[in-house]
Amino acid sequence: MITHIVFFNIKPELNKEEVLNSLKKRLLNLNHSIKELKHLEFGINFNSSPASYDAALYSTFDSKKDLETYQNHPEHIEAKEYIADVTTTRAVVDYEI
């Protein structure tokens, strides 16, 4: 199984709550449109630590090939373009168990 985790920080000049809710809706909708995606969760952070990110995405796939298919899917690419517009930083970890 492949796990794909992404952390996001939203641009400070934007309405963080509005952006995070929009991002959550966009990403959770991918559960219904990309068959290679086994599971996707999106969580909005409540921790106020300076080391924390604003949100996290957690998703799983059966194989690296399925992750690649997901990453190149048009709906995921559309979500990535929105993410690029609204985030300052992003961290990604992919691993296999």
PyMOL commands that place a pseudoatom at each C-alpha (Angstrom):
pseudoatom trace, name=CA, resn=MET, resi=1, chain=A, elem=C, hetatm=0, pos=[0.000, 0.000, 0.000]
pseudoatom trace, name=CA, resn=ILE, resi=2, chain=A, elem=C, hetatm=0, pos=[1.143, 3.530, -0.847]
pseudoatom trace, name=CA, resn=THR, resi=3, chain=A, elem=C, hetatm=0, pos=[0.460, 6.437, 1.504]
pseudoatom trace, name=CA, resn=HIS, resi=4, chain=A, elem=C, hetatm=0, pos=[0.567, 10.027, 0.237]
pseudoatom trace, name=CA, resn=ILE, resi=5, chain=A, elem=C, hetatm=0, pos=[0.549, 12.827, 2.829]
pseudoatom trace, name=CA, resn=VAL, resi=6, chain=A, elem=C, hetatm=0, pos=[0.598, 16.551, 2.065]
pseudoatom trace, name=CA, resn=PHE, resi=7, chain=A, elem=C, hetatm=0, pos=[0.734, 19.479, 4.493]
pseudoatom trace, name=CA, resn=PHE, resi=8, chain=A, elem=C, hetatm=0, pos=[-0.402, 22.961, 3.444]
pseudoatom trace, name=CA, resn=ASN, resi=9, chain=A, elem=C, hetatm=0, pos=[0.000, 26.532, 4.684]
pseudoatom trace, name=CA, resn=ILE, resi=10, chain=A, elem=C, hetatm=0, pos=[-2.442, 29.104, 3.325]
pseudoatom trace, name=CA, resn=LYS, resi=11, chain=A, elem=C, hetatm=0, pos=[-1.307, 32.550, 2.170]
pseudoatom trace, name=CA, resn=PRO, resi=12, chain=A, elem=C, hetatm=0, pos=[-1.766, 34.949, 5.115]
pseudoatom trace, name=CA, resn=GLU, resi=13, chain=A, elem=C, hetatm=0, pos=[-3.529, 37.599, 3.029]
pseudoatom trace, name=CA, resn=LEU, resi=14, chain=A, elem=C, hetatm=0, pos=[-6.379, 35.207, 2.181]
pseudoatom trace, name=CA, resn=ASN, resi=15, chain=A, elem=C, hetatm=0, pos=[-9.411, 34.303, 4.257]
pseudoatom trace, name=CA, resn=LYS, resi=16, chain=A, elem=C, hetatm=0, pos=[-7.977, 31.104, 5.758]
pseudoatom trace, name=CA, resn=GLU, resi=17, chain=A, elem=C, hetatm=0, pos=[-11.301, 29.580, 6.818]
pseudoatom trace, name=CA, resn=GLU, resi=18, chain=A, elem=C, hetatm=0, pos=[-12.891, 30.166, 3.407]
pseudoatom trace, name=CA, resn=VAL, resi=19, chain=A, elem=C, hetatm=0, pos=[-9.890, 28.809, 1.511]
pseudoatom trace, name=CA, resn=LEU, resi=20, chain=A, elem=C, hetatm=0, pos=[-9.558, 25.722, 3.724]
pseudoatom trace, name=CA, resn=ASN, resi=21, chain=A, elem=C, hetatm=0, pos=[-13.247, 24.885, 3.376]
pseudoatom trace, name=CA, resn=SER, resi=22, chain=A, elem=C, hetatm=0, pos=[-13.033, 25.250, -0.410]
pseudoatom trace, name=CA, resn=LEU, resi=23, chain=A, elem=C, hetatm=0, pos=[-9.876, 23.162, -0.532]
pseudoatom trace, name=CA, resn=LYS, resi=24, chain=A, elem=C, hetatm=0, pos=[-11.452, 20.473, 1.641]
pseudoatom trace, name=CA, resn=LYS, resi=25, chain=A, elem=C, hetatm=0, pos=[-14.493, 20.248, -0.633]
pseudoatom trace, name=CA, resn=ARG, resi=26, chain=A, elem=C, hetatm=0, pos=[-12.363, 20.080, -3.802]
pseudoatom trace, name=CA, resn=LEU, resi=27, chain=A, elem=C, hetatm=0, pos=[-10.072, 17.375, -2.439]
pseudoatom trace, name=CA, resn=LEU, resi=28, chain=A, elem=C, hetatm=0, pos=[-12.762, 15.208, -0.840]
pseudoatom trace, name=CA, resn=ASN, resi=29, chain=A, elem=C, hetatm=0, pos=[-14.625, 15.200, -4.168]
pseudoatom trace, name=CA, resn=LEU, resi=30, chain=A, elem=C, hetatm=0, pos=[-11.649, 13.365, -5.672]
pseudoatom trace, name=CA, resn=ASN, resi=31, chain=A, elem=C, hetatm=0, pos=[-12.764, 10.306, -3.671]
pseudoatom trace, name=CA, resn=HIS, resi=32, chain=A, elem=C, hetatm=0, pos=[-15.696, 10.001, -6.079]
pseudoatom trace, name=CA, resn=SER, resi=33, chain=A, elem=C, hetatm=0, pos=[-13.949, 10.664, -9.367]
pseudoatom trace, name=CA, resn=ILE, resi=34, chain=A, elem=C, hetatm=0, pos=[-10.586, 8.879, -9.327]
pseudoatom trace, name=CA, resn=LYS, resi=35, chain=A, elem=C, hetatm=0, pos=[-10.978, 5.105, -9.119]
pseudoatom trace, name=CA, resn=GLU, resi=36, chain=A, elem=C, hetatm=0, pos=[-7.293, 4.503, -8.287]
pseudoatom trace, name=CA, resn=LEU, resi=37, chain=A, elem=C, hetatm=0, pos=[-7.696, 6.527, -5.100]
pseudoatom trace, name=CA, resn=LYS, resi=38, chain=A, elem=C, hetatm=0, pos=[-8.506, 4.094, -2.279]
pseudoatom trace, name=CA, resn=HIS, resi=39, chain=A, elem=C, hetatm=0, pos=[-9.082, 6.692, 0.425]
pseudoatom trace, name=CA, resn=LEU, resi=40, chain=A, elem=C, hetatm=0, pos=[-8.563, 10.424, 0.942]
pseudoatom trace, name=CA, resn=GLU, resi=41, chain=A, elem=C, hetatm=0, pos=[-8.970, 12.487, 4.102]
pseudoatom trace, name=CA, resn=PHE, resi=42, chain=A, elem=C, hetatm=0, pos=[-8.486, 16.215, 4.530]
pseudoatom trace, name=CA, resn=GLY, resi=43, chain=A, elem=C, hetatm=0, pos=[-8.087, 17.746, 7.969]
pseudoatom trace, name=CA, resn=ILE, resi=44, chain=A, elem=C, hetatm=0, pos=[-7.961, 21.358, 9.081]
pseudoatom trace, name=CA, resn=ASN, resi=45, chain=A, elem=C, hetatm=0, pos=[-5.437, 21.951, 11.856]
pseudoatom trace, name=CA, resn=PHE, resi=46, chain=A, elem=C, hetatm=0, pos=[-6.509, 23.226, 15.279]
pseudoatom trace, name=CA, resn=ASN, resi=47, chain=A, elem=C, hetatm=0, pos=[-2.993, 23.199, 16.818]
pseudoatom trace, name=CA, resn=SER, resi=48, chain=A, elem=C, hetatm=0, pos=[-1.532, 26.679, 17.310]
pseudoatom trace, name=CA, resn=SER, resi=49, chain=A, elem=C, hetatm=0, pos=[2.116, 25.581, 17.415]
pseudoatom trace, name=CA, resn=PRO, resi=50, chain=A, elem=C, hetatm=0, pos=[4.463, 27.682, 15.238]
pseudoatom trace, name=CA, resn=ALA, resi=51, chain=A, elem=C, hetatm=0, pos=[5.654, 24.395, 13.718]
pseudoatom trace, name=CA, resn=SER, resi=52, chain=A, elem=C, hetatm=0, pos=[2.179, 23.354, 12.563]
pseudoatom trace, name=CA, resn=TYR, resi=53, chain=A, elem=C, hetatm=0, pos=[0.665, 23.535, 9.090]
pseudoatom trace, name=CA, resn=ASP, resi=54, chain=A, elem=C, hetatm=0, pos=[-2.850, 24.789, 8.331]
pseudoatom trace, name=CA, resn=ALA, resi=55, chain=A, elem=C, hetatm=0, pos=[-4.123, 21.503, 6.895]
pseudoatom trace, name=CA, resn=ALA, resi=56, chain=A, elem=C, hetatm=0, pos=[-3.182, 17.975, 5.895]
pseudoatom trace, name=CA, resn=LEU, resi=57, chain=A, elem=C, hetatm=0, pos=[-4.226, 15.549, 3.213]
pseudoatom trace, name=CA, resn=TYR, resi=58, chain=A, elem=C, hetatm=0, pos=[-3.906, 11.802, 3.792]
pseudoatom trace, name=CA, resn=SER, resi=59, chain=A, elem=C, hetatm=0, pos=[-4.537, 9.386, 0.925]
pseudoatom trace, name=CA, resn=THR, resi=60, chain=A, elem=C, hetatm=0, pos=[-3.834, 5.761, 0.081]
pseudoatom trace, name=CA, resn=PHE, resi=61, chain=A, elem=C, hetatm=0, pos=[-3.325, 3.771, -3.100]
pseudoatom trace, name=CA, resn=ASP, resi=62, chain=A, elem=C, hetatm=0, pos=[-2.729, 0.141, -4.002]
pseudoatom trace, name=CA, resn=SER, resi=63, chain=A, elem=C, hetatm=0, pos=[0.454, 0.897, -5.977]
pseudoatom trace, name=CA, resn=LYS, resi=64, chain=A, elem=C, hetatm=0, pos=[2.901, 3.578, -7.075]
pseudoatom trace, name=CA, resn=LYS, resi=65, chain=A, elem=C, hetatm=0, pos=[1.292, 3.365, -10.514]
pseudoatom trace, name=CA, resn=ASP, resi=66, chain=A, elem=C, hetatm=0, pos=[-2.108, 4.222, -8.991]
pseudoatom trace, name=CA, resn=LEU, resi=67, chain=A, elem=C, hetatm=0, pos=[-0.555, 7.213, -7.198]
pseudoatom trace, name=CA, resn=GLU, resi=68, chain=A, elem=C, hetatm=0, pos=[0.927, 8.375, -10.498]
pseudoatom trace, name=CA, resn=THR, resi=69, chain=A, elem=C, hetatm=0, pos=[-2.448, 7.982, -12.224]
pseudoatom trace, name=CA, resn=TYR, resi=70, chain=A, elem=C, hetatm=0, pos=[-4.062, 10.059, -9.460]
pseudoatom trace, name=CA, resn=GLN, resi=71, chain=A, elem=C, hetatm=0, pos=[-1.405, 12.761, -9.747]
pseudoatom trace, name=CA, resn=ASN, resi=72, chain=A, elem=C, hetatm=0, pos=[-1.984, 13.051, -13.501]
pseudoatom trace, name=CA, resn=HIS, resi=73, chain=A, elem=C, hetatm=0, pos=[-5.781, 12.909, -13.377]
pseudoatom trace, name=CA, resn=PRO, resi=74, chain=A, elem=C, hetatm=0, pos=[-7.366, 16.128, -14.765]
pseudoatom trace, name=CA, resn=GLU, resi=75, chain=A, elem=C, hetatm=0, pos=[-9.440, 16.726, -11.606]
pseudoatom trace, name=CA, resn=HIS, resi=76, chain=A, elem=C, hetatm=0, pos=[-6.348, 16.372, -9.413]
pseudoatom trace, name=CA, resn=ILE, resi=77, chain=A, elem=C, hetatm=0, pos=[-4.408, 18.714, -11.674]
pseudoatom trace, name=CA, resn=GLU, resi=78, chain=A, elem=C, hetatm=0, pos=[-7.220, 21.263, -11.343]
pseudoatom trace, name=CA, resn=ALA, resi=79, chain=A, elem=C, hetatm=0, pos=[-7.053, 20.953, -7.546]
pseudoatom trace, name=CA, resn=LYS, resi=80, chain=A, elem=C, hetatm=0, pos=[-3.245, 21.340, -7.642]
pseudoatom trace, name=CA, resn=GLU, resi=81, chain=A, elem=C, hetatm=0, pos=[-3.588, 24.569, -9.618]
pseudoatom trace, name=CA, resn=TYR, resi=82, chain=A, elem=C, hetatm=0, pos=[-5.942, 25.962, -6.957]
pseudoatom trace, name=CA, resn=ILE, resi=83, chain=A, elem=C, hetatm=0, pos=[-3.529, 24.814, -4.242]
pseudoatom trace, name=CA, resn=ALA, resi=84, chain=A, elem=C, hetatm=0, pos=[-0.648, 26.612, -5.958]
pseudoatom trace, name=CA, resn=ASP, resi=85, chain=A, elem=C, hetatm=0, pos=[-2.712, 29.821, -5.978]
pseudoatom trace, name=CA, resn=VAL, resi=86, chain=A, elem=C, hetatm=0, pos=[-3.664, 29.740, -2.277]
pseudoatom trace, name=CA, resn=THR, resi=87, chain=A, elem=C, hetatm=0, pos=[-0.680, 28.227, -0.445]
pseudoatom trace, name=CA, resn=THR, resi=88, chain=A, elem=C, hetatm=0, pos=[2.680, 29.530, 0.667]
pseudoatom trace, name=CA, resn=THR, resi=89, chain=A, elem=C, hetatm=0, pos=[4.299, 26.235, 1.595]
pseudoatom trace, name=CA, resn=ARG, resi=90, chain=A, elem=C, hetatm=0, pos=[3.632, 22.582, 1.092]
pseudoatom trace, name=CA, resn=ALA, resi=91, chain=A, elem=C, hetatm=0, pos=[5.333, 19.432, 2.367]
pseudoatom trace, name=CA, resn=VAL, resi=92, chain=A, elem=C, hetatm=0, pos=[4.856, 15.977, 0.865]
pseudoatom trace, name=CA, resn=VAL, resi=93, chain=A, elem=C, hetatm=0, pos=[5.711, 12.467, 2.012]
pseudoatom trace, name=CA, resn=ASP, resi=94, chain=A, elem=C, hetatm=0, pos=[5.023, 9.316, 0.002]
pseudoatom trace, name=CA, resn=TYR, resi=95, chain=A, elem=C, hetatm=0, pos=[5.834, 5.912, 1.462]
pseudoatom trace, name=CA, resn=GLU, resi=96, chain=A, elem=C, hetatm=0, pos=[5.119, 2.252, 0.929]
pseudoatom trace, name=CA, resn=ILE, resi=97, chain=A, elem=C, hetatm=0, pos=[4.156, -0.247, 3.617]
for i in range(1, 97): cmd.bond("trace and resi %d" % i, "trace and resi %d" % (i + 1))
show_as sticks, trace
zoom trace
